[in-house]
Amino acid sequence: MDNDSREKKIRLMSEQERETTVRFYRHLHRHPELSFEEQRTSALVAEELRKLGYRVRERAGKFGVIADLEGAADGPTVALRADMDALPIEEETGLPFASTVPGVMHACGHDAHTAMLLVAARILASHRGELRGRLRLLFQSAEEINAGAKAMIGDGGLEGVAEIYGLHNWPALPAGVAAVKEGALMGAVDRLDIEVRGRGGHGAIPDLAADPIVASSAVVLALQTAVSRELSPFEPSVVTIGSFHGGHANNVIPDRSLLTGTVRTLSPKARADIRGKLIRLISKTAEAYNCSAEVEYTEQVPAVINDSGCAVAVREALVRTFGTERVRTADPTMAGEDFAVYQERVPGCFFWIGSGPKQGSEAAYGLHHPKFRIDEDCLPAGVAALVSIALARLAPS
């Protein structure tokens, strides 16, 4: 079968499978589960994959599923990954299939990713006789807390894998459009926990105290200079303090305050450089206000950096499937993804599938918003993309 015929077949099969994909998606949307609690979701996934003839291992990385499909000839093992967890958000979409779990919602589209990969698994099983190698599917827990990929790897998810591919819906792109880029796509994610210690006292007698709230305020301002004055302007970085807690009464100077923040970088060099600069700025600024600071700096996940060869292969597969006019170059973002943990170990590529409305997608509710919703036309597009990539890598013409 030549490439044109194969891609035409994929498109037709994706349309035929649309109803199934939508059914899976809506079911999962109604029944969201938080990170490392995806018992019901993983059971459904495992059941469906066993029906298709995959060799299935459950409870990988807590509630992840690893499924293998052996091809008809020897070749590499290529992995496709989808995440399954939801977020602690009260849904406000008003959809008829809205979450039935109070305070929990699929506000990032992982329900869509799981449905896409499940239906892609069906189609790829029908191509088993063409595969040269092994297809591995990774249905992962706990992406939202940056823990699932490490857990999957710890339970053997990448054993023997030569390449890995994954997607994420992107509401700022219209459904039916895809985007990919070589190199850095998403930011490394690190966490700051800061305790500024002073000397408490009466609010009316500040000269007898050392005010940690004033010192902490100065720390927040000083941190902005780490990016603007201490890193190269060609090294994109973000430092954000997201919480600030200190004191309990309007006329009492507390003895300490607590701050938490997030640090995002795109390059390994910037990530390595910024840590020491931030700790120095925090400590010295607190000292200038007669206080001290204790800093806990936690590296969570590295940047998503797409392998050039894998990214080129993805672009070629997407162009064959969607056409040149519907495949774009992705803009990098400082949002993080633990898909990067897989990429530290094997080459891979992560890319966007548009999930926004055909018109005005730039104004659509974004990921993690209580009114976030996908355009369901993204579902067959995601299925087609995953199938196309797998066949390109395991069943080359």
PAZA-341663 format. One record per residue (C-alpha): residue number from 0; z negated, x, y. Coordinates in nm, 2 decimals, padded with zeros to 4 digits, always signed. Layout:
[rec NUM, [Z, X, Y]]
...
END
This chain:
[rec 0, [+00.00, +00.00, +00.00]]
[rec 1, [+00.10, +00.15, +00.34]]
[rec 2, [-00.15, +00.16, +00.63]]
[rec 3, [+00.03, -00.13, +00.82]]
[rec 4, [+00.01, -00.36, +00.51]]
[rec 5, [-00.35, -00.26, +00.45]]
[rec 6, [-00.46, -00.34, +00.80]]
[rec 7, [-00.28, -00.67, +00.80]]
[rec 8, [-00.45, -00.76, +00.48]]
[rec 9, [-00.79, -00.67, +00.63]]
[rec 10, [-00.73, -00.89, +00.93]]
[rec 11, [-00.64, -01.18, +00.72]]
[rec 12, [-00.93, -01.14, +00.48]]
[rec 13, [-01.17, -01.11, +00.78]]
[rec 14, [-01.05, -01.45, +00.91]]
[rec 15, [-01.10, -01.60, +00.56]]
[rec 16, [-01.45, -01.46, +00.55]]
[rec 17, [-01.54, -01.58, +00.90]]
[rec 18, [-01.72, -01.89, +00.77]]
[rec 19, [-01.93, -01.68, +00.53]]
[rec 20, [-02.01, -01.42, +00.79]]
[rec 21, [-02.12, -01.69, +01.04]]
[rec 22, [-02.33, -01.85, +00.77]]
[rec 23, [-02.51, -01.53, +00.69]]
[rec 24, [-02.56, -01.45, +01.06]]
[rec 25, [-02.70, -01.79, +01.15]]
[rec 26, [-02.94, -01.79, +00.85]]
[rec 27, [-03.07, -01.45, +00.95]]
[rec 28, [-03.10, -01.55, +01.31]]
[rec 29, [-03.32, -01.85, +01.21]]
[rec 30, [-03.55, -01.63, +01.00]]
[rec 31, [-03.61, -01.30, +01.19]]
[rec 32, [-03.85, -01.04, +01.06]]
[rec 33, [-04.02, -00.76, +01.25]]
[rec 34, [-03.99, -00.39, +01.17]]
[rec 35, [-04.12, -00.30, +00.82]]
[rec 36, [-04.16, -00.67, +00.75]]
[rec 37, [-03.80, -00.74, +00.64]]
[rec 38, [-03.89, -00.87, +00.29]]
[rec 39, [-03.69, -01.19, +00.30]]
[rec 40, [-03.39, -01.03, +00.47]]
[rec 41, [-03.38, -00.74, +00.22]]
[rec 42, [-03.41, -00.98, -00.08]]
[rec 43, [-03.11, -01.18, +00.04]]
[rec 44, [-02.91, -00.86, +00.09]]
[rec 45, [-03.00, -00.72, -00.25]]
[rec 46, [-02.91, -01.05, -00.43]]
[rec 47, [-02.57, -01.07, -00.26]]
[rec 48, [-02.48, -00.71, -00.34]]
[rec 49, [-02.58, -00.74, -00.70]]
[rec 50, [-02.34, -01.03, -00.74]]
[rec 51, [-02.06, -00.81, -00.61]]
[rec 52, [-02.13, -00.53, -00.87]]
[rec 53, [-02.31, -00.28, -00.65]]
[rec 54, [-02.58, -00.06, -00.79]]
[rec 55, [-02.88, -00.17, -00.58]]
[rec 56, [-03.21, -00.01, -00.50]]
[rec 57, [-03.47, -00.22, -00.31]]
[rec 58, [-03.77, -00.11, -00.11]]
[rec 59, [-03.61, +00.21, +00.01]]
[rec 60, [-03.78, +00.31, +00.34]]
[rec 61, [-04.03, +00.02, +00.30]]
[rec 62, [-03.79, -00.28, +00.29]]
[rec 63, [-03.45, -00.11, +00.31]]
[rec 64, [-03.17, -00.15, +00.06]]
[rec 65, [-02.95, +00.12, -00.08]]
[rec 66, [-02.63, +00.00, -00.26]]
[rec 67, [-02.36, +00.21, -00.43]]
[rec 68, [-02.01, +00.11, -00.53]]
[rec 69, [-01.83, +00.36, -00.76]]
[rec 70, [-01.46, +00.41, -00.69]]
[rec 71, [-01.19, +00.45, -00.95]]
[rec 72, [-01.15, +00.82, -00.89]]
[rec 73, [-01.36, +01.12, -00.79]]
[rec 74, [-01.42, +01.18, -00.42]]
[rec 75, [-01.69, +01.20, -00.15]]
[rec 76, [-01.97, +00.96, -00.08]]
[rec 77, [-01.93, +00.77, +00.25]]
[rec 78, [-02.21, +00.56, +00.39]]
[rec 79, [-02.20, +00.26, +00.61]]
[rec 80, [-02.53, +00.15, +00.78]]
[rec 81, [-02.67, -00.17, +00.92]]
[rec 82, [-03.02, -00.24, +01.06]]
[rec 83, [-03.21, -00.56, +00.98]]
[rec 84, [-03.52, -00.59, +01.20]]
[rec 85, [-03.59, -00.82, +01.49]]
[rec 86, [-03.81, -00.79, +01.80]]
[rec 87, [-04.14, -00.94, +01.92]]
[rec 88, [-03.97, -01.17, +02.18]]
[rec 89, [-03.99, -01.55, +02.22]]
[rec 90, [-03.63, -01.68, +02.20]]
[rec 91, [-03.49, -01.88, +02.50]]
[rec 92, [-03.13, -01.93, +02.39]]
[rec 93, [-03.15, -02.30, +02.30]]
[rec 94, [-02.92, -02.23, +02.01]]
[rec 95, [-02.92, -02.49, +01.73]]
[rec 96, [-03.00, -02.21, +01.49]]
[rec 97, [-03.26, -02.04, +01.71]]
[rec 98, [-03.55, -01.85, +01.56]]
[rec 99, [-03.80, -02.06, +01.37]]
[rec 100, [-04.06, -01.78, +01.39]]
[rec 101, [-04.28, -01.80, +01.70]]
[rec 102, [-04.26, -01.49, +01.92]]
[rec 103, [-04.00, -01.32, +01.70]]
[rec 104, [-03.62, -01.31, +01.78]]
[rec 105, [-03.31, -01.12, +01.68]]
[rec 106, [-03.26, -01.01, +02.04]]
[rec 107, [-03.06, -00.70, +01.96]]
[rec 108, [-02.81, -00.84, +01.71]]
[rec 109, [-02.93, -00.68, +01.40]]
[rec 110, [-02.87, -01.01, +01.22]]
[rec 111, [-02.50, -00.98, +01.32]]
[rec 112, [-02.49, -00.62, +01.19]]
[rec 113, [-02.64, -00.72, +00.85]]
[rec 114, [-02.40, -01.01, +00.82]]
[rec 115, [-02.10, -00.79, +00.91]]
[rec 116, [-02.19, -00.53, +00.65]]
[rec 117, [-02.26, -00.79, +00.38]]
[rec 118, [-01.92, -00.94, +00.41]]
[rec 119, [-01.75, -00.60, +00.45]]
[rec 120, [-01.92, -00.52, +00.11]]
[rec 121, [-01.75, -00.82, -00.04]]
[rec 122, [-01.41, -00.71, +00.08]]
[rec 123, [-01.46, -00.35, -00.02]]
[rec 124, [-01.56, -00.45, -00.37]]
[rec 125, [-01.22, -00.61, -00.41]]
[rec 126, [-01.07, -00.27, -00.31]]
[rec 127, [-01.27, -00.08, -00.57]]
[rec 128, [-00.97, +00.03, -00.77]]
[rec 129, [-00.83, +00.21, -00.46]]
[rec 130, [-01.15, +00.40, -00.38]]
[rec 131, [-01.17, +00.78, -00.44]]
[rec 132, [-01.53, +00.84, -00.43]]
[rec 133, [-01.85, +00.64, -00.38]]
[rec 134, [-01.93, +00.38, -00.11]]
[rec 135, [-02.29, +00.37, -00.01]]
[rec 136, [-02.44, +00.09, +00.20]]
[rec 137, [-02.76, +00.14, +00.38]]
[rec 138, [-02.94, -00.17, +00.50]]
[rec 139, [-03.22, -00.03, +00.71]]
[rec 140, [-03.57, -00.14, +00.82]]
[rec 141, [-03.74, -00.07, +01.14]]
[rec 142, [-03.47, +00.07, +01.37]]
[rec 143, [-03.65, -00.09, +01.67]]
[rec 144, [-03.96, +00.13, +01.62]]
[rec 145, [-03.75, +00.45, +01.55]]
[rec 146, [-03.90, +00.48, +01.20]]
[rec 147, [-03.65, +00.32, +00.96]]
[rec 148, [-03.39, +00.60, +00.93]]
[rec 149, [-03.65, +00.86, +00.86]]
[rec 150, [-03.80, +00.64, +00.59]]
[rec 151, [-03.46, +00.57, +00.43]]
[rec 152, [-03.38, +00.95, +00.42]]
[rec 153, [-03.72, +01.01, +00.27]]
[rec 154, [-03.63, +00.77, -00.01]]
[rec 155, [-03.30, +00.94, -00.08]]
[rec 156, [-03.06, +00.73, +00.13]]
[rec 157, [-02.85, +01.03, +00.23]]
[rec 158, [-02.85, +01.21, -00.11]]
[rec 159, [-02.49, +01.32, -00.18]]
[rec 160, [-02.36, +01.16, +00.14]]
[rec 161, [-02.07, +01.34, +00.31]]
[rec 162, [-02.03, +01.11, +00.61]]
[rec 163, [-02.20, +00.81, +00.77]]
[rec 164, [-02.07, +00.54, +01.00]]
[rec 165, [-02.25, +00.26, +01.19]]
[rec 166, [-02.19, +00.01, +01.46]]
[rec 167, [-02.38, -00.18, +01.73]]
[rec 168, [-02.28, -00.50, +01.90]]
[rec 169, [-02.23, -00.45, +02.28]]
[rec 170, [-02.26, -00.76, +02.50]]
[rec 171, [-02.10, -00.58, +02.80]]
[rec 172, [-01.77, -00.57, +02.60]]
[rec 173, [-01.58, -00.88, +02.51]]
[rec 174, [-01.57, -00.99, +02.15]]
[rec 175, [-01.27, -00.84, +01.98]]
[rec 176, [-01.29, -00.51, +02.17]]
[rec 177, [-01.43, -00.19, +02.02]]
[rec 178, [-01.53, +00.14, +02.19]]
[rec 179, [-01.59, +00.49, +02.05]]
[rec 180, [-01.63, +00.84, +02.19]]
[rec 181, [-01.67, +01.19, +02.06]]
[rec 182, [-02.00, +01.38, +02.13]]
[rec 183, [-02.31, +01.23, +02.29]]
[rec 184, [-02.31, +00.85, +02.30]]
[rec 185, [-02.68, +00.76, +02.32]]
[rec 186, [-02.99, +00.93, +02.45]]
[rec 187, [-03.27, +01.11, +02.28]]
[rec 188, [-03.59, +00.91, +02.30]]
[rec 189, [-03.93, +01.08, +02.37]]
[rec 190, [-04.26, +00.93, +02.47]]
[rec 191, [-04.52, +01.04, +02.73]]
[rec 192, [-04.89, +00.94, +02.70]]
[rec 193, [-05.09, +01.07, +03.00]]
[rec 194, [-05.46, +01.05, +03.07]]
[rec 195, [-05.56, +01.16, +03.42]]
[rec 196, [-05.93, +01.23, +03.45]]
[rec 197, [-06.12, +01.23, +03.77]]
[rec 198, [-06.48, +01.15, +03.89]]
[rec 199, [-06.57, +00.79, +03.94]]
[rec 200, [-06.75, +00.66, +04.24]]
[rec 201, [-06.78, +00.40, +04.51]]
[rec 202, [-06.46, +00.28, +04.67]]
[rec 203, [-06.62, +00.32, +05.01]]
[rec 204, [-06.73, +00.68, +04.95]]
[rec 205, [-06.42, +00.85, +04.82]]
[rec 206, [-06.52, +01.19, +04.93]]
[rec 207, [-06.79, +01.20, +04.66]]
[rec 208, [-06.53, +01.11, +04.39]]
[rec 209, [-06.21, +01.25, +04.25]]
[rec 210, [-05.97, +00.95, +04.24]]
[rec 211, [-05.75, +00.94, +03.93]]
[rec 212, [-05.55, +00.65, +04.06]]
[rec 213, [-05.43, +00.84, +04.36]]
[rec 214, [-05.37, +01.15, +04.14]]
[rec 215, [-05.17, +00.93, +03.90]]
[rec 216, [-04.97, +00.78, +04.17]]
[rec 217, [-04.87, +01.13, +04.28]]
[rec 218, [-04.79, +01.22, +03.92]]
[rec 219, [-04.54, +00.92, +03.90]]
[rec 220, [-04.37, +01.04, +04.22]]
[rec 221, [-04.37, +01.41, +04.11]]
[rec 222, [-04.21, +01.32, +03.78]]
[rec 223, [-03.89, +01.20, +03.96]]
[rec 224, [-03.83, +01.55, +04.08]]
[rec 225, [-03.80, +01.68, +03.72]]
[rec 226, [-03.46, +01.52, +03.70]]
[rec 227, [-03.35, +01.55, +04.06]]
[rec 228, [-03.46, +01.91, +04.12]]
[rec 229, [-03.53, +02.09, +03.79]]
[rec 230, [-03.24, +01.99, +03.56]]
[rec 231, [-02.88, +02.06, +03.62]]
[rec 232, [-02.70, +01.76, +03.77]]
[rec 233, [-02.46, +01.79, +03.48]]
[rec 234, [-02.74, +01.71, +03.23]]
[rec 235, [-02.81, +01.34, +03.25]]
[rec 236, [-03.18, +01.25, +03.20]]
[rec 237, [-03.42, +00.97, +03.28]]
[rec 238, [-03.79, +00.97, +03.31]]
[rec 239, [-03.96, +00.63, +03.35]]
[rec 240, [-04.33, +00.55, +03.36]]
[rec 241, [-04.36, +00.20, +03.21]]
[rec 242, [-04.73, +00.14, +03.22]]
[rec 243, [-05.02, +00.24, +03.45]]
[rec 244, [-05.37, +00.14, +03.38]]
[rec 245, [-05.68, +00.24, +03.58]]
[rec 246, [-06.00, +00.07, +03.71]]
[rec 247, [-06.16, -00.27, +03.67]]
[rec 248, [-06.30, -00.35, +04.02]]
[rec 249, [-06.16, -00.35, +04.37]]
[rec 250, [-06.44, -00.13, +04.51]]
[rec 251, [-06.49, +00.11, +04.23]]
[rec 252, [-06.31, +00.44, +04.18]]
[rec 253, [-06.27, +00.48, +03.80]]
[rec 254, [-06.31, +00.81, +03.62]]
[rec 255, [-05.97, +00.80, +03.45]]
[rec 256, [-05.63, +00.63, +03.44]]
[rec 257, [-05.38, +00.60, +03.16]]
[rec 258, [-05.00, +00.61, +03.19]]
[rec 259, [-04.72, +00.58, +02.94]]
[rec 260, [-04.35, +00.66, +02.98]]
[rec 261, [-04.02, +00.73, +02.82]]
[rec 262, [-03.80, +01.04, +02.85]]
[rec 263, [-03.43, +01.01, +02.78]]
[rec 264, [-03.18, +01.30, +02.75]]
[rec 265, [-02.82, +01.34, +02.62]]
[rec 266, [-02.81, +01.71, +02.53]]
[rec 267, [-03.04, +01.91, +02.30]]
[rec 268, [-03.07, +02.17, +02.58]]
[rec 269, [-03.19, +01.92, +02.83]]
[rec 270, [-03.43, +01.77, +02.58]]
[rec 271, [-03.58, +02.12, +02.51]]
[rec 272, [-03.60, +02.21, +02.88]]
[rec 273, [-03.75, +01.90, +03.02]]
[rec 274, [-04.07, +01.89, +02.80]]
[rec 275, [-04.23, +02.19, +02.96]]
[rec 276, [-04.13, +02.09, +03.31]]
[rec 277, [-04.29, +01.75, +03.28]]
[rec 278, [-04.61, +01.88, +03.14]]
[rec 279, [-04.63, +02.14, +03.42]]
[rec 280, [-04.56, +01.88, +03.69]]
[rec 281, [-04.82, +01.64, +03.55]]
[rec 282, [-05.09, +01.90, +03.51]]
[rec 283, [-05.04, +02.08, +03.84]]
[rec 284, [-05.01, +01.75, +04.04]]
[rec 285, [-05.33, +01.62, +03.89]]
[rec 286, [-05.50, +01.95, +03.98]]
[rec 287, [-05.39, +01.92, +04.34]]
[rec 288, [-05.60, +01.60, +04.36]]
[rec 289, [-05.90, +01.76, +04.20]]
[rec 290, [-05.83, +01.59, +03.87]]
[rec 291, [-05.71, +01.70, +03.53]]
[rec 292, [-05.44, +01.56, +03.30]]
[rec 293, [-05.41, +01.55, +02.93]]
[rec 294, [-05.05, +01.50, +02.82]]
[rec 295, [-04.93, +01.39, +02.47]]
[rec 296, [-04.55, +01.44, +02.44]]
[rec 297, [-04.40, +01.28, +02.13]]
[rec 298, [-04.04, +01.34, +02.02]]
[rec 299, [-03.92, +01.02, +01.86]]
[rec 300, [-03.54, +01.04, +01.79]]
[rec 301, [-03.27, +01.28, +01.89]]
[rec 302, [-02.95, +01.18, +02.08]]
[rec 303, [-02.67, +01.01, +01.90]]
[rec 304, [-02.40, +01.28, +01.89]]
[rec 305, [-02.08, +01.17, +01.72]]
[rec 306, [-01.90, +01.43, +01.51]]
[rec 307, [-01.55, +01.49, +01.66]]
[rec 308, [-01.37, +01.45, +01.33]]
[rec 309, [-01.56, +01.13, +01.24]]
[rec 310, [-01.50, +00.99, +01.58]]
[rec 311, [-01.13, +01.06, +01.57]]
[rec 312, [-01.11, +00.89, +01.23]]
[rec 313, [-01.30, +00.59, +01.36]]
[rec 314, [-01.07, +00.56, +01.66]]
[rec 315, [-00.76, +00.58, +01.44]]
[rec 316, [-00.89, +00.31, +01.21]]
[rec 317, [-00.99, +00.08, +01.50]]
[rec 318, [-00.65, +00.12, +01.66]]
[rec 319, [-00.47, +00.03, +01.34]]
[rec 320, [-00.70, -00.27, +01.30]]
[rec 321, [-00.72, -00.40, +01.66]]
[rec 322, [-00.44, -00.24, +01.85]]
[rec 323, [-00.45, +00.03, +02.12]]
[rec 324, [-00.52, -00.22, +02.40]]
[rec 325, [-00.85, -00.33, +02.24]]
[rec 326, [-01.00, +00.01, +02.16]]
[rec 327, [-01.17, +00.18, +02.45]]
[rec 328, [-01.36, +00.50, +02.52]]
[rec 329, [-01.73, +00.42, +02.51]]
[rec 330, [-01.95, +00.51, +02.81]]
[rec 331, [-02.27, +00.69, +02.71]]
[rec 332, [-02.60, +00.52, +02.75]]
[rec 333, [-02.96, +00.64, +02.76]]
[rec 334, [-03.06, +00.37, +02.52]]
[rec 335, [-03.17, +00.53, +02.19]]
[rec 336, [-03.09, +00.47, +01.82]]
[rec 337, [-03.24, +00.62, +01.51]]
[rec 338, [-02.89, +00.64, +01.36]]
[rec 339, [-02.91, +00.99, +01.52]]
[rec 340, [-03.16, +01.09, +01.25]]
[rec 341, [-02.88, +01.05, +00.99]]
[rec 342, [-02.64, +01.25, +01.21]]
[rec 343, [-02.89, +01.54, +01.22]]
[rec 344, [-02.82, +01.58, +00.85]]
[rec 345, [-02.46, +01.47, +00.79]]
[rec 346, [-02.15, +01.42, +01.01]]
[rec 347, [-02.11, +01.07, +01.14]]
[rec 348, [-02.00, +00.83, +01.41]]
[rec 349, [-02.17, +00.54, +01.58]]
[rec 350, [-01.95, +00.29, +01.79]]
[rec 351, [-01.96, -00.03, +01.98]]
[rec 352, [-01.82, -00.37, +01.88]]
[rec 353, [-01.79, -00.61, +02.17]]
[rec 354, [-02.01, -00.92, +02.14]]
[rec 355, [-01.98, -01.06, +02.49]]
[rec 356, [-01.78, -01.36, +02.62]]
[rec 357, [-01.41, -01.32, +02.67]]
[rec 358, [-01.46, -01.36, +03.05]]
[rec 359, [-01.75, -01.22, +03.24]]
[rec 360, [-01.90, -01.00, +02.97]]
[rec 361, [-02.03, -00.76, +03.23]]
[rec 362, [-02.28, -01.04, +03.34]]
[rec 363, [-02.38, -01.14, +02.98]]
[rec 364, [-02.75, -01.13, +02.89]]
[rec 365, [-02.82, -00.78, +02.75]]
[rec 366, [-02.98, -00.65, +02.44]]
[rec 367, [-03.36, -00.73, +02.41]]
[rec 368, [-03.33, -01.03, +02.65]]
[rec 369, [-03.48, -01.36, +02.54]]
[rec 370, [-03.15, -01.53, +02.62]]
[rec 371, [-02.93, -01.27, +02.44]]
[rec 372, [-02.67, -01.42, +02.22]]
[rec 373, [-02.35, -01.29, +02.06]]
[rec 374, [-02.00, -01.44, +02.08]]
[rec 375, [-01.95, -01.51, +01.71]]
[rec 376, [-01.59, -01.38, +01.73]]
[rec 377, [-01.75, -01.04, +01.71]]
[rec 378, [-01.85, -01.10, +01.35]]
[rec 379, [-01.50, -01.08, +01.19]]
[rec 380, [-01.42, -00.80, +01.42]]
[rec 381, [-01.72, -00.60, +01.30]]
[rec 382, [-01.63, -00.68, +00.93]]
[rec 383, [-01.27, -00.56, +00.99]]
[rec 384, [-01.39, -00.24, +01.16]]
[rec 385, [-01.62, -00.14, +00.88]]
[rec 386, [-01.37, -00.22, +00.61]]
[rec 387, [-01.10, -00.03, +00.79]]
[rec 388, [-01.31, +00.28, +00.83]]
[rec 389, [-01.43, +00.28, +00.47]]
[rec 390, [-01.08, +00.25, +00.33]]
[rec 391, [-00.95, +00.52, +00.57]]
[rec 392, [-01.21, +00.76, +00.44]]
[rec 393, [-01.22, +00.66, +00.07]]
[rec 394, [-00.87, +00.52, +00.00]]
[rec 395, [-00.63, +00.73, +00.22]]
[rec 396, [-00.27, +00.64, +00.18]]
END
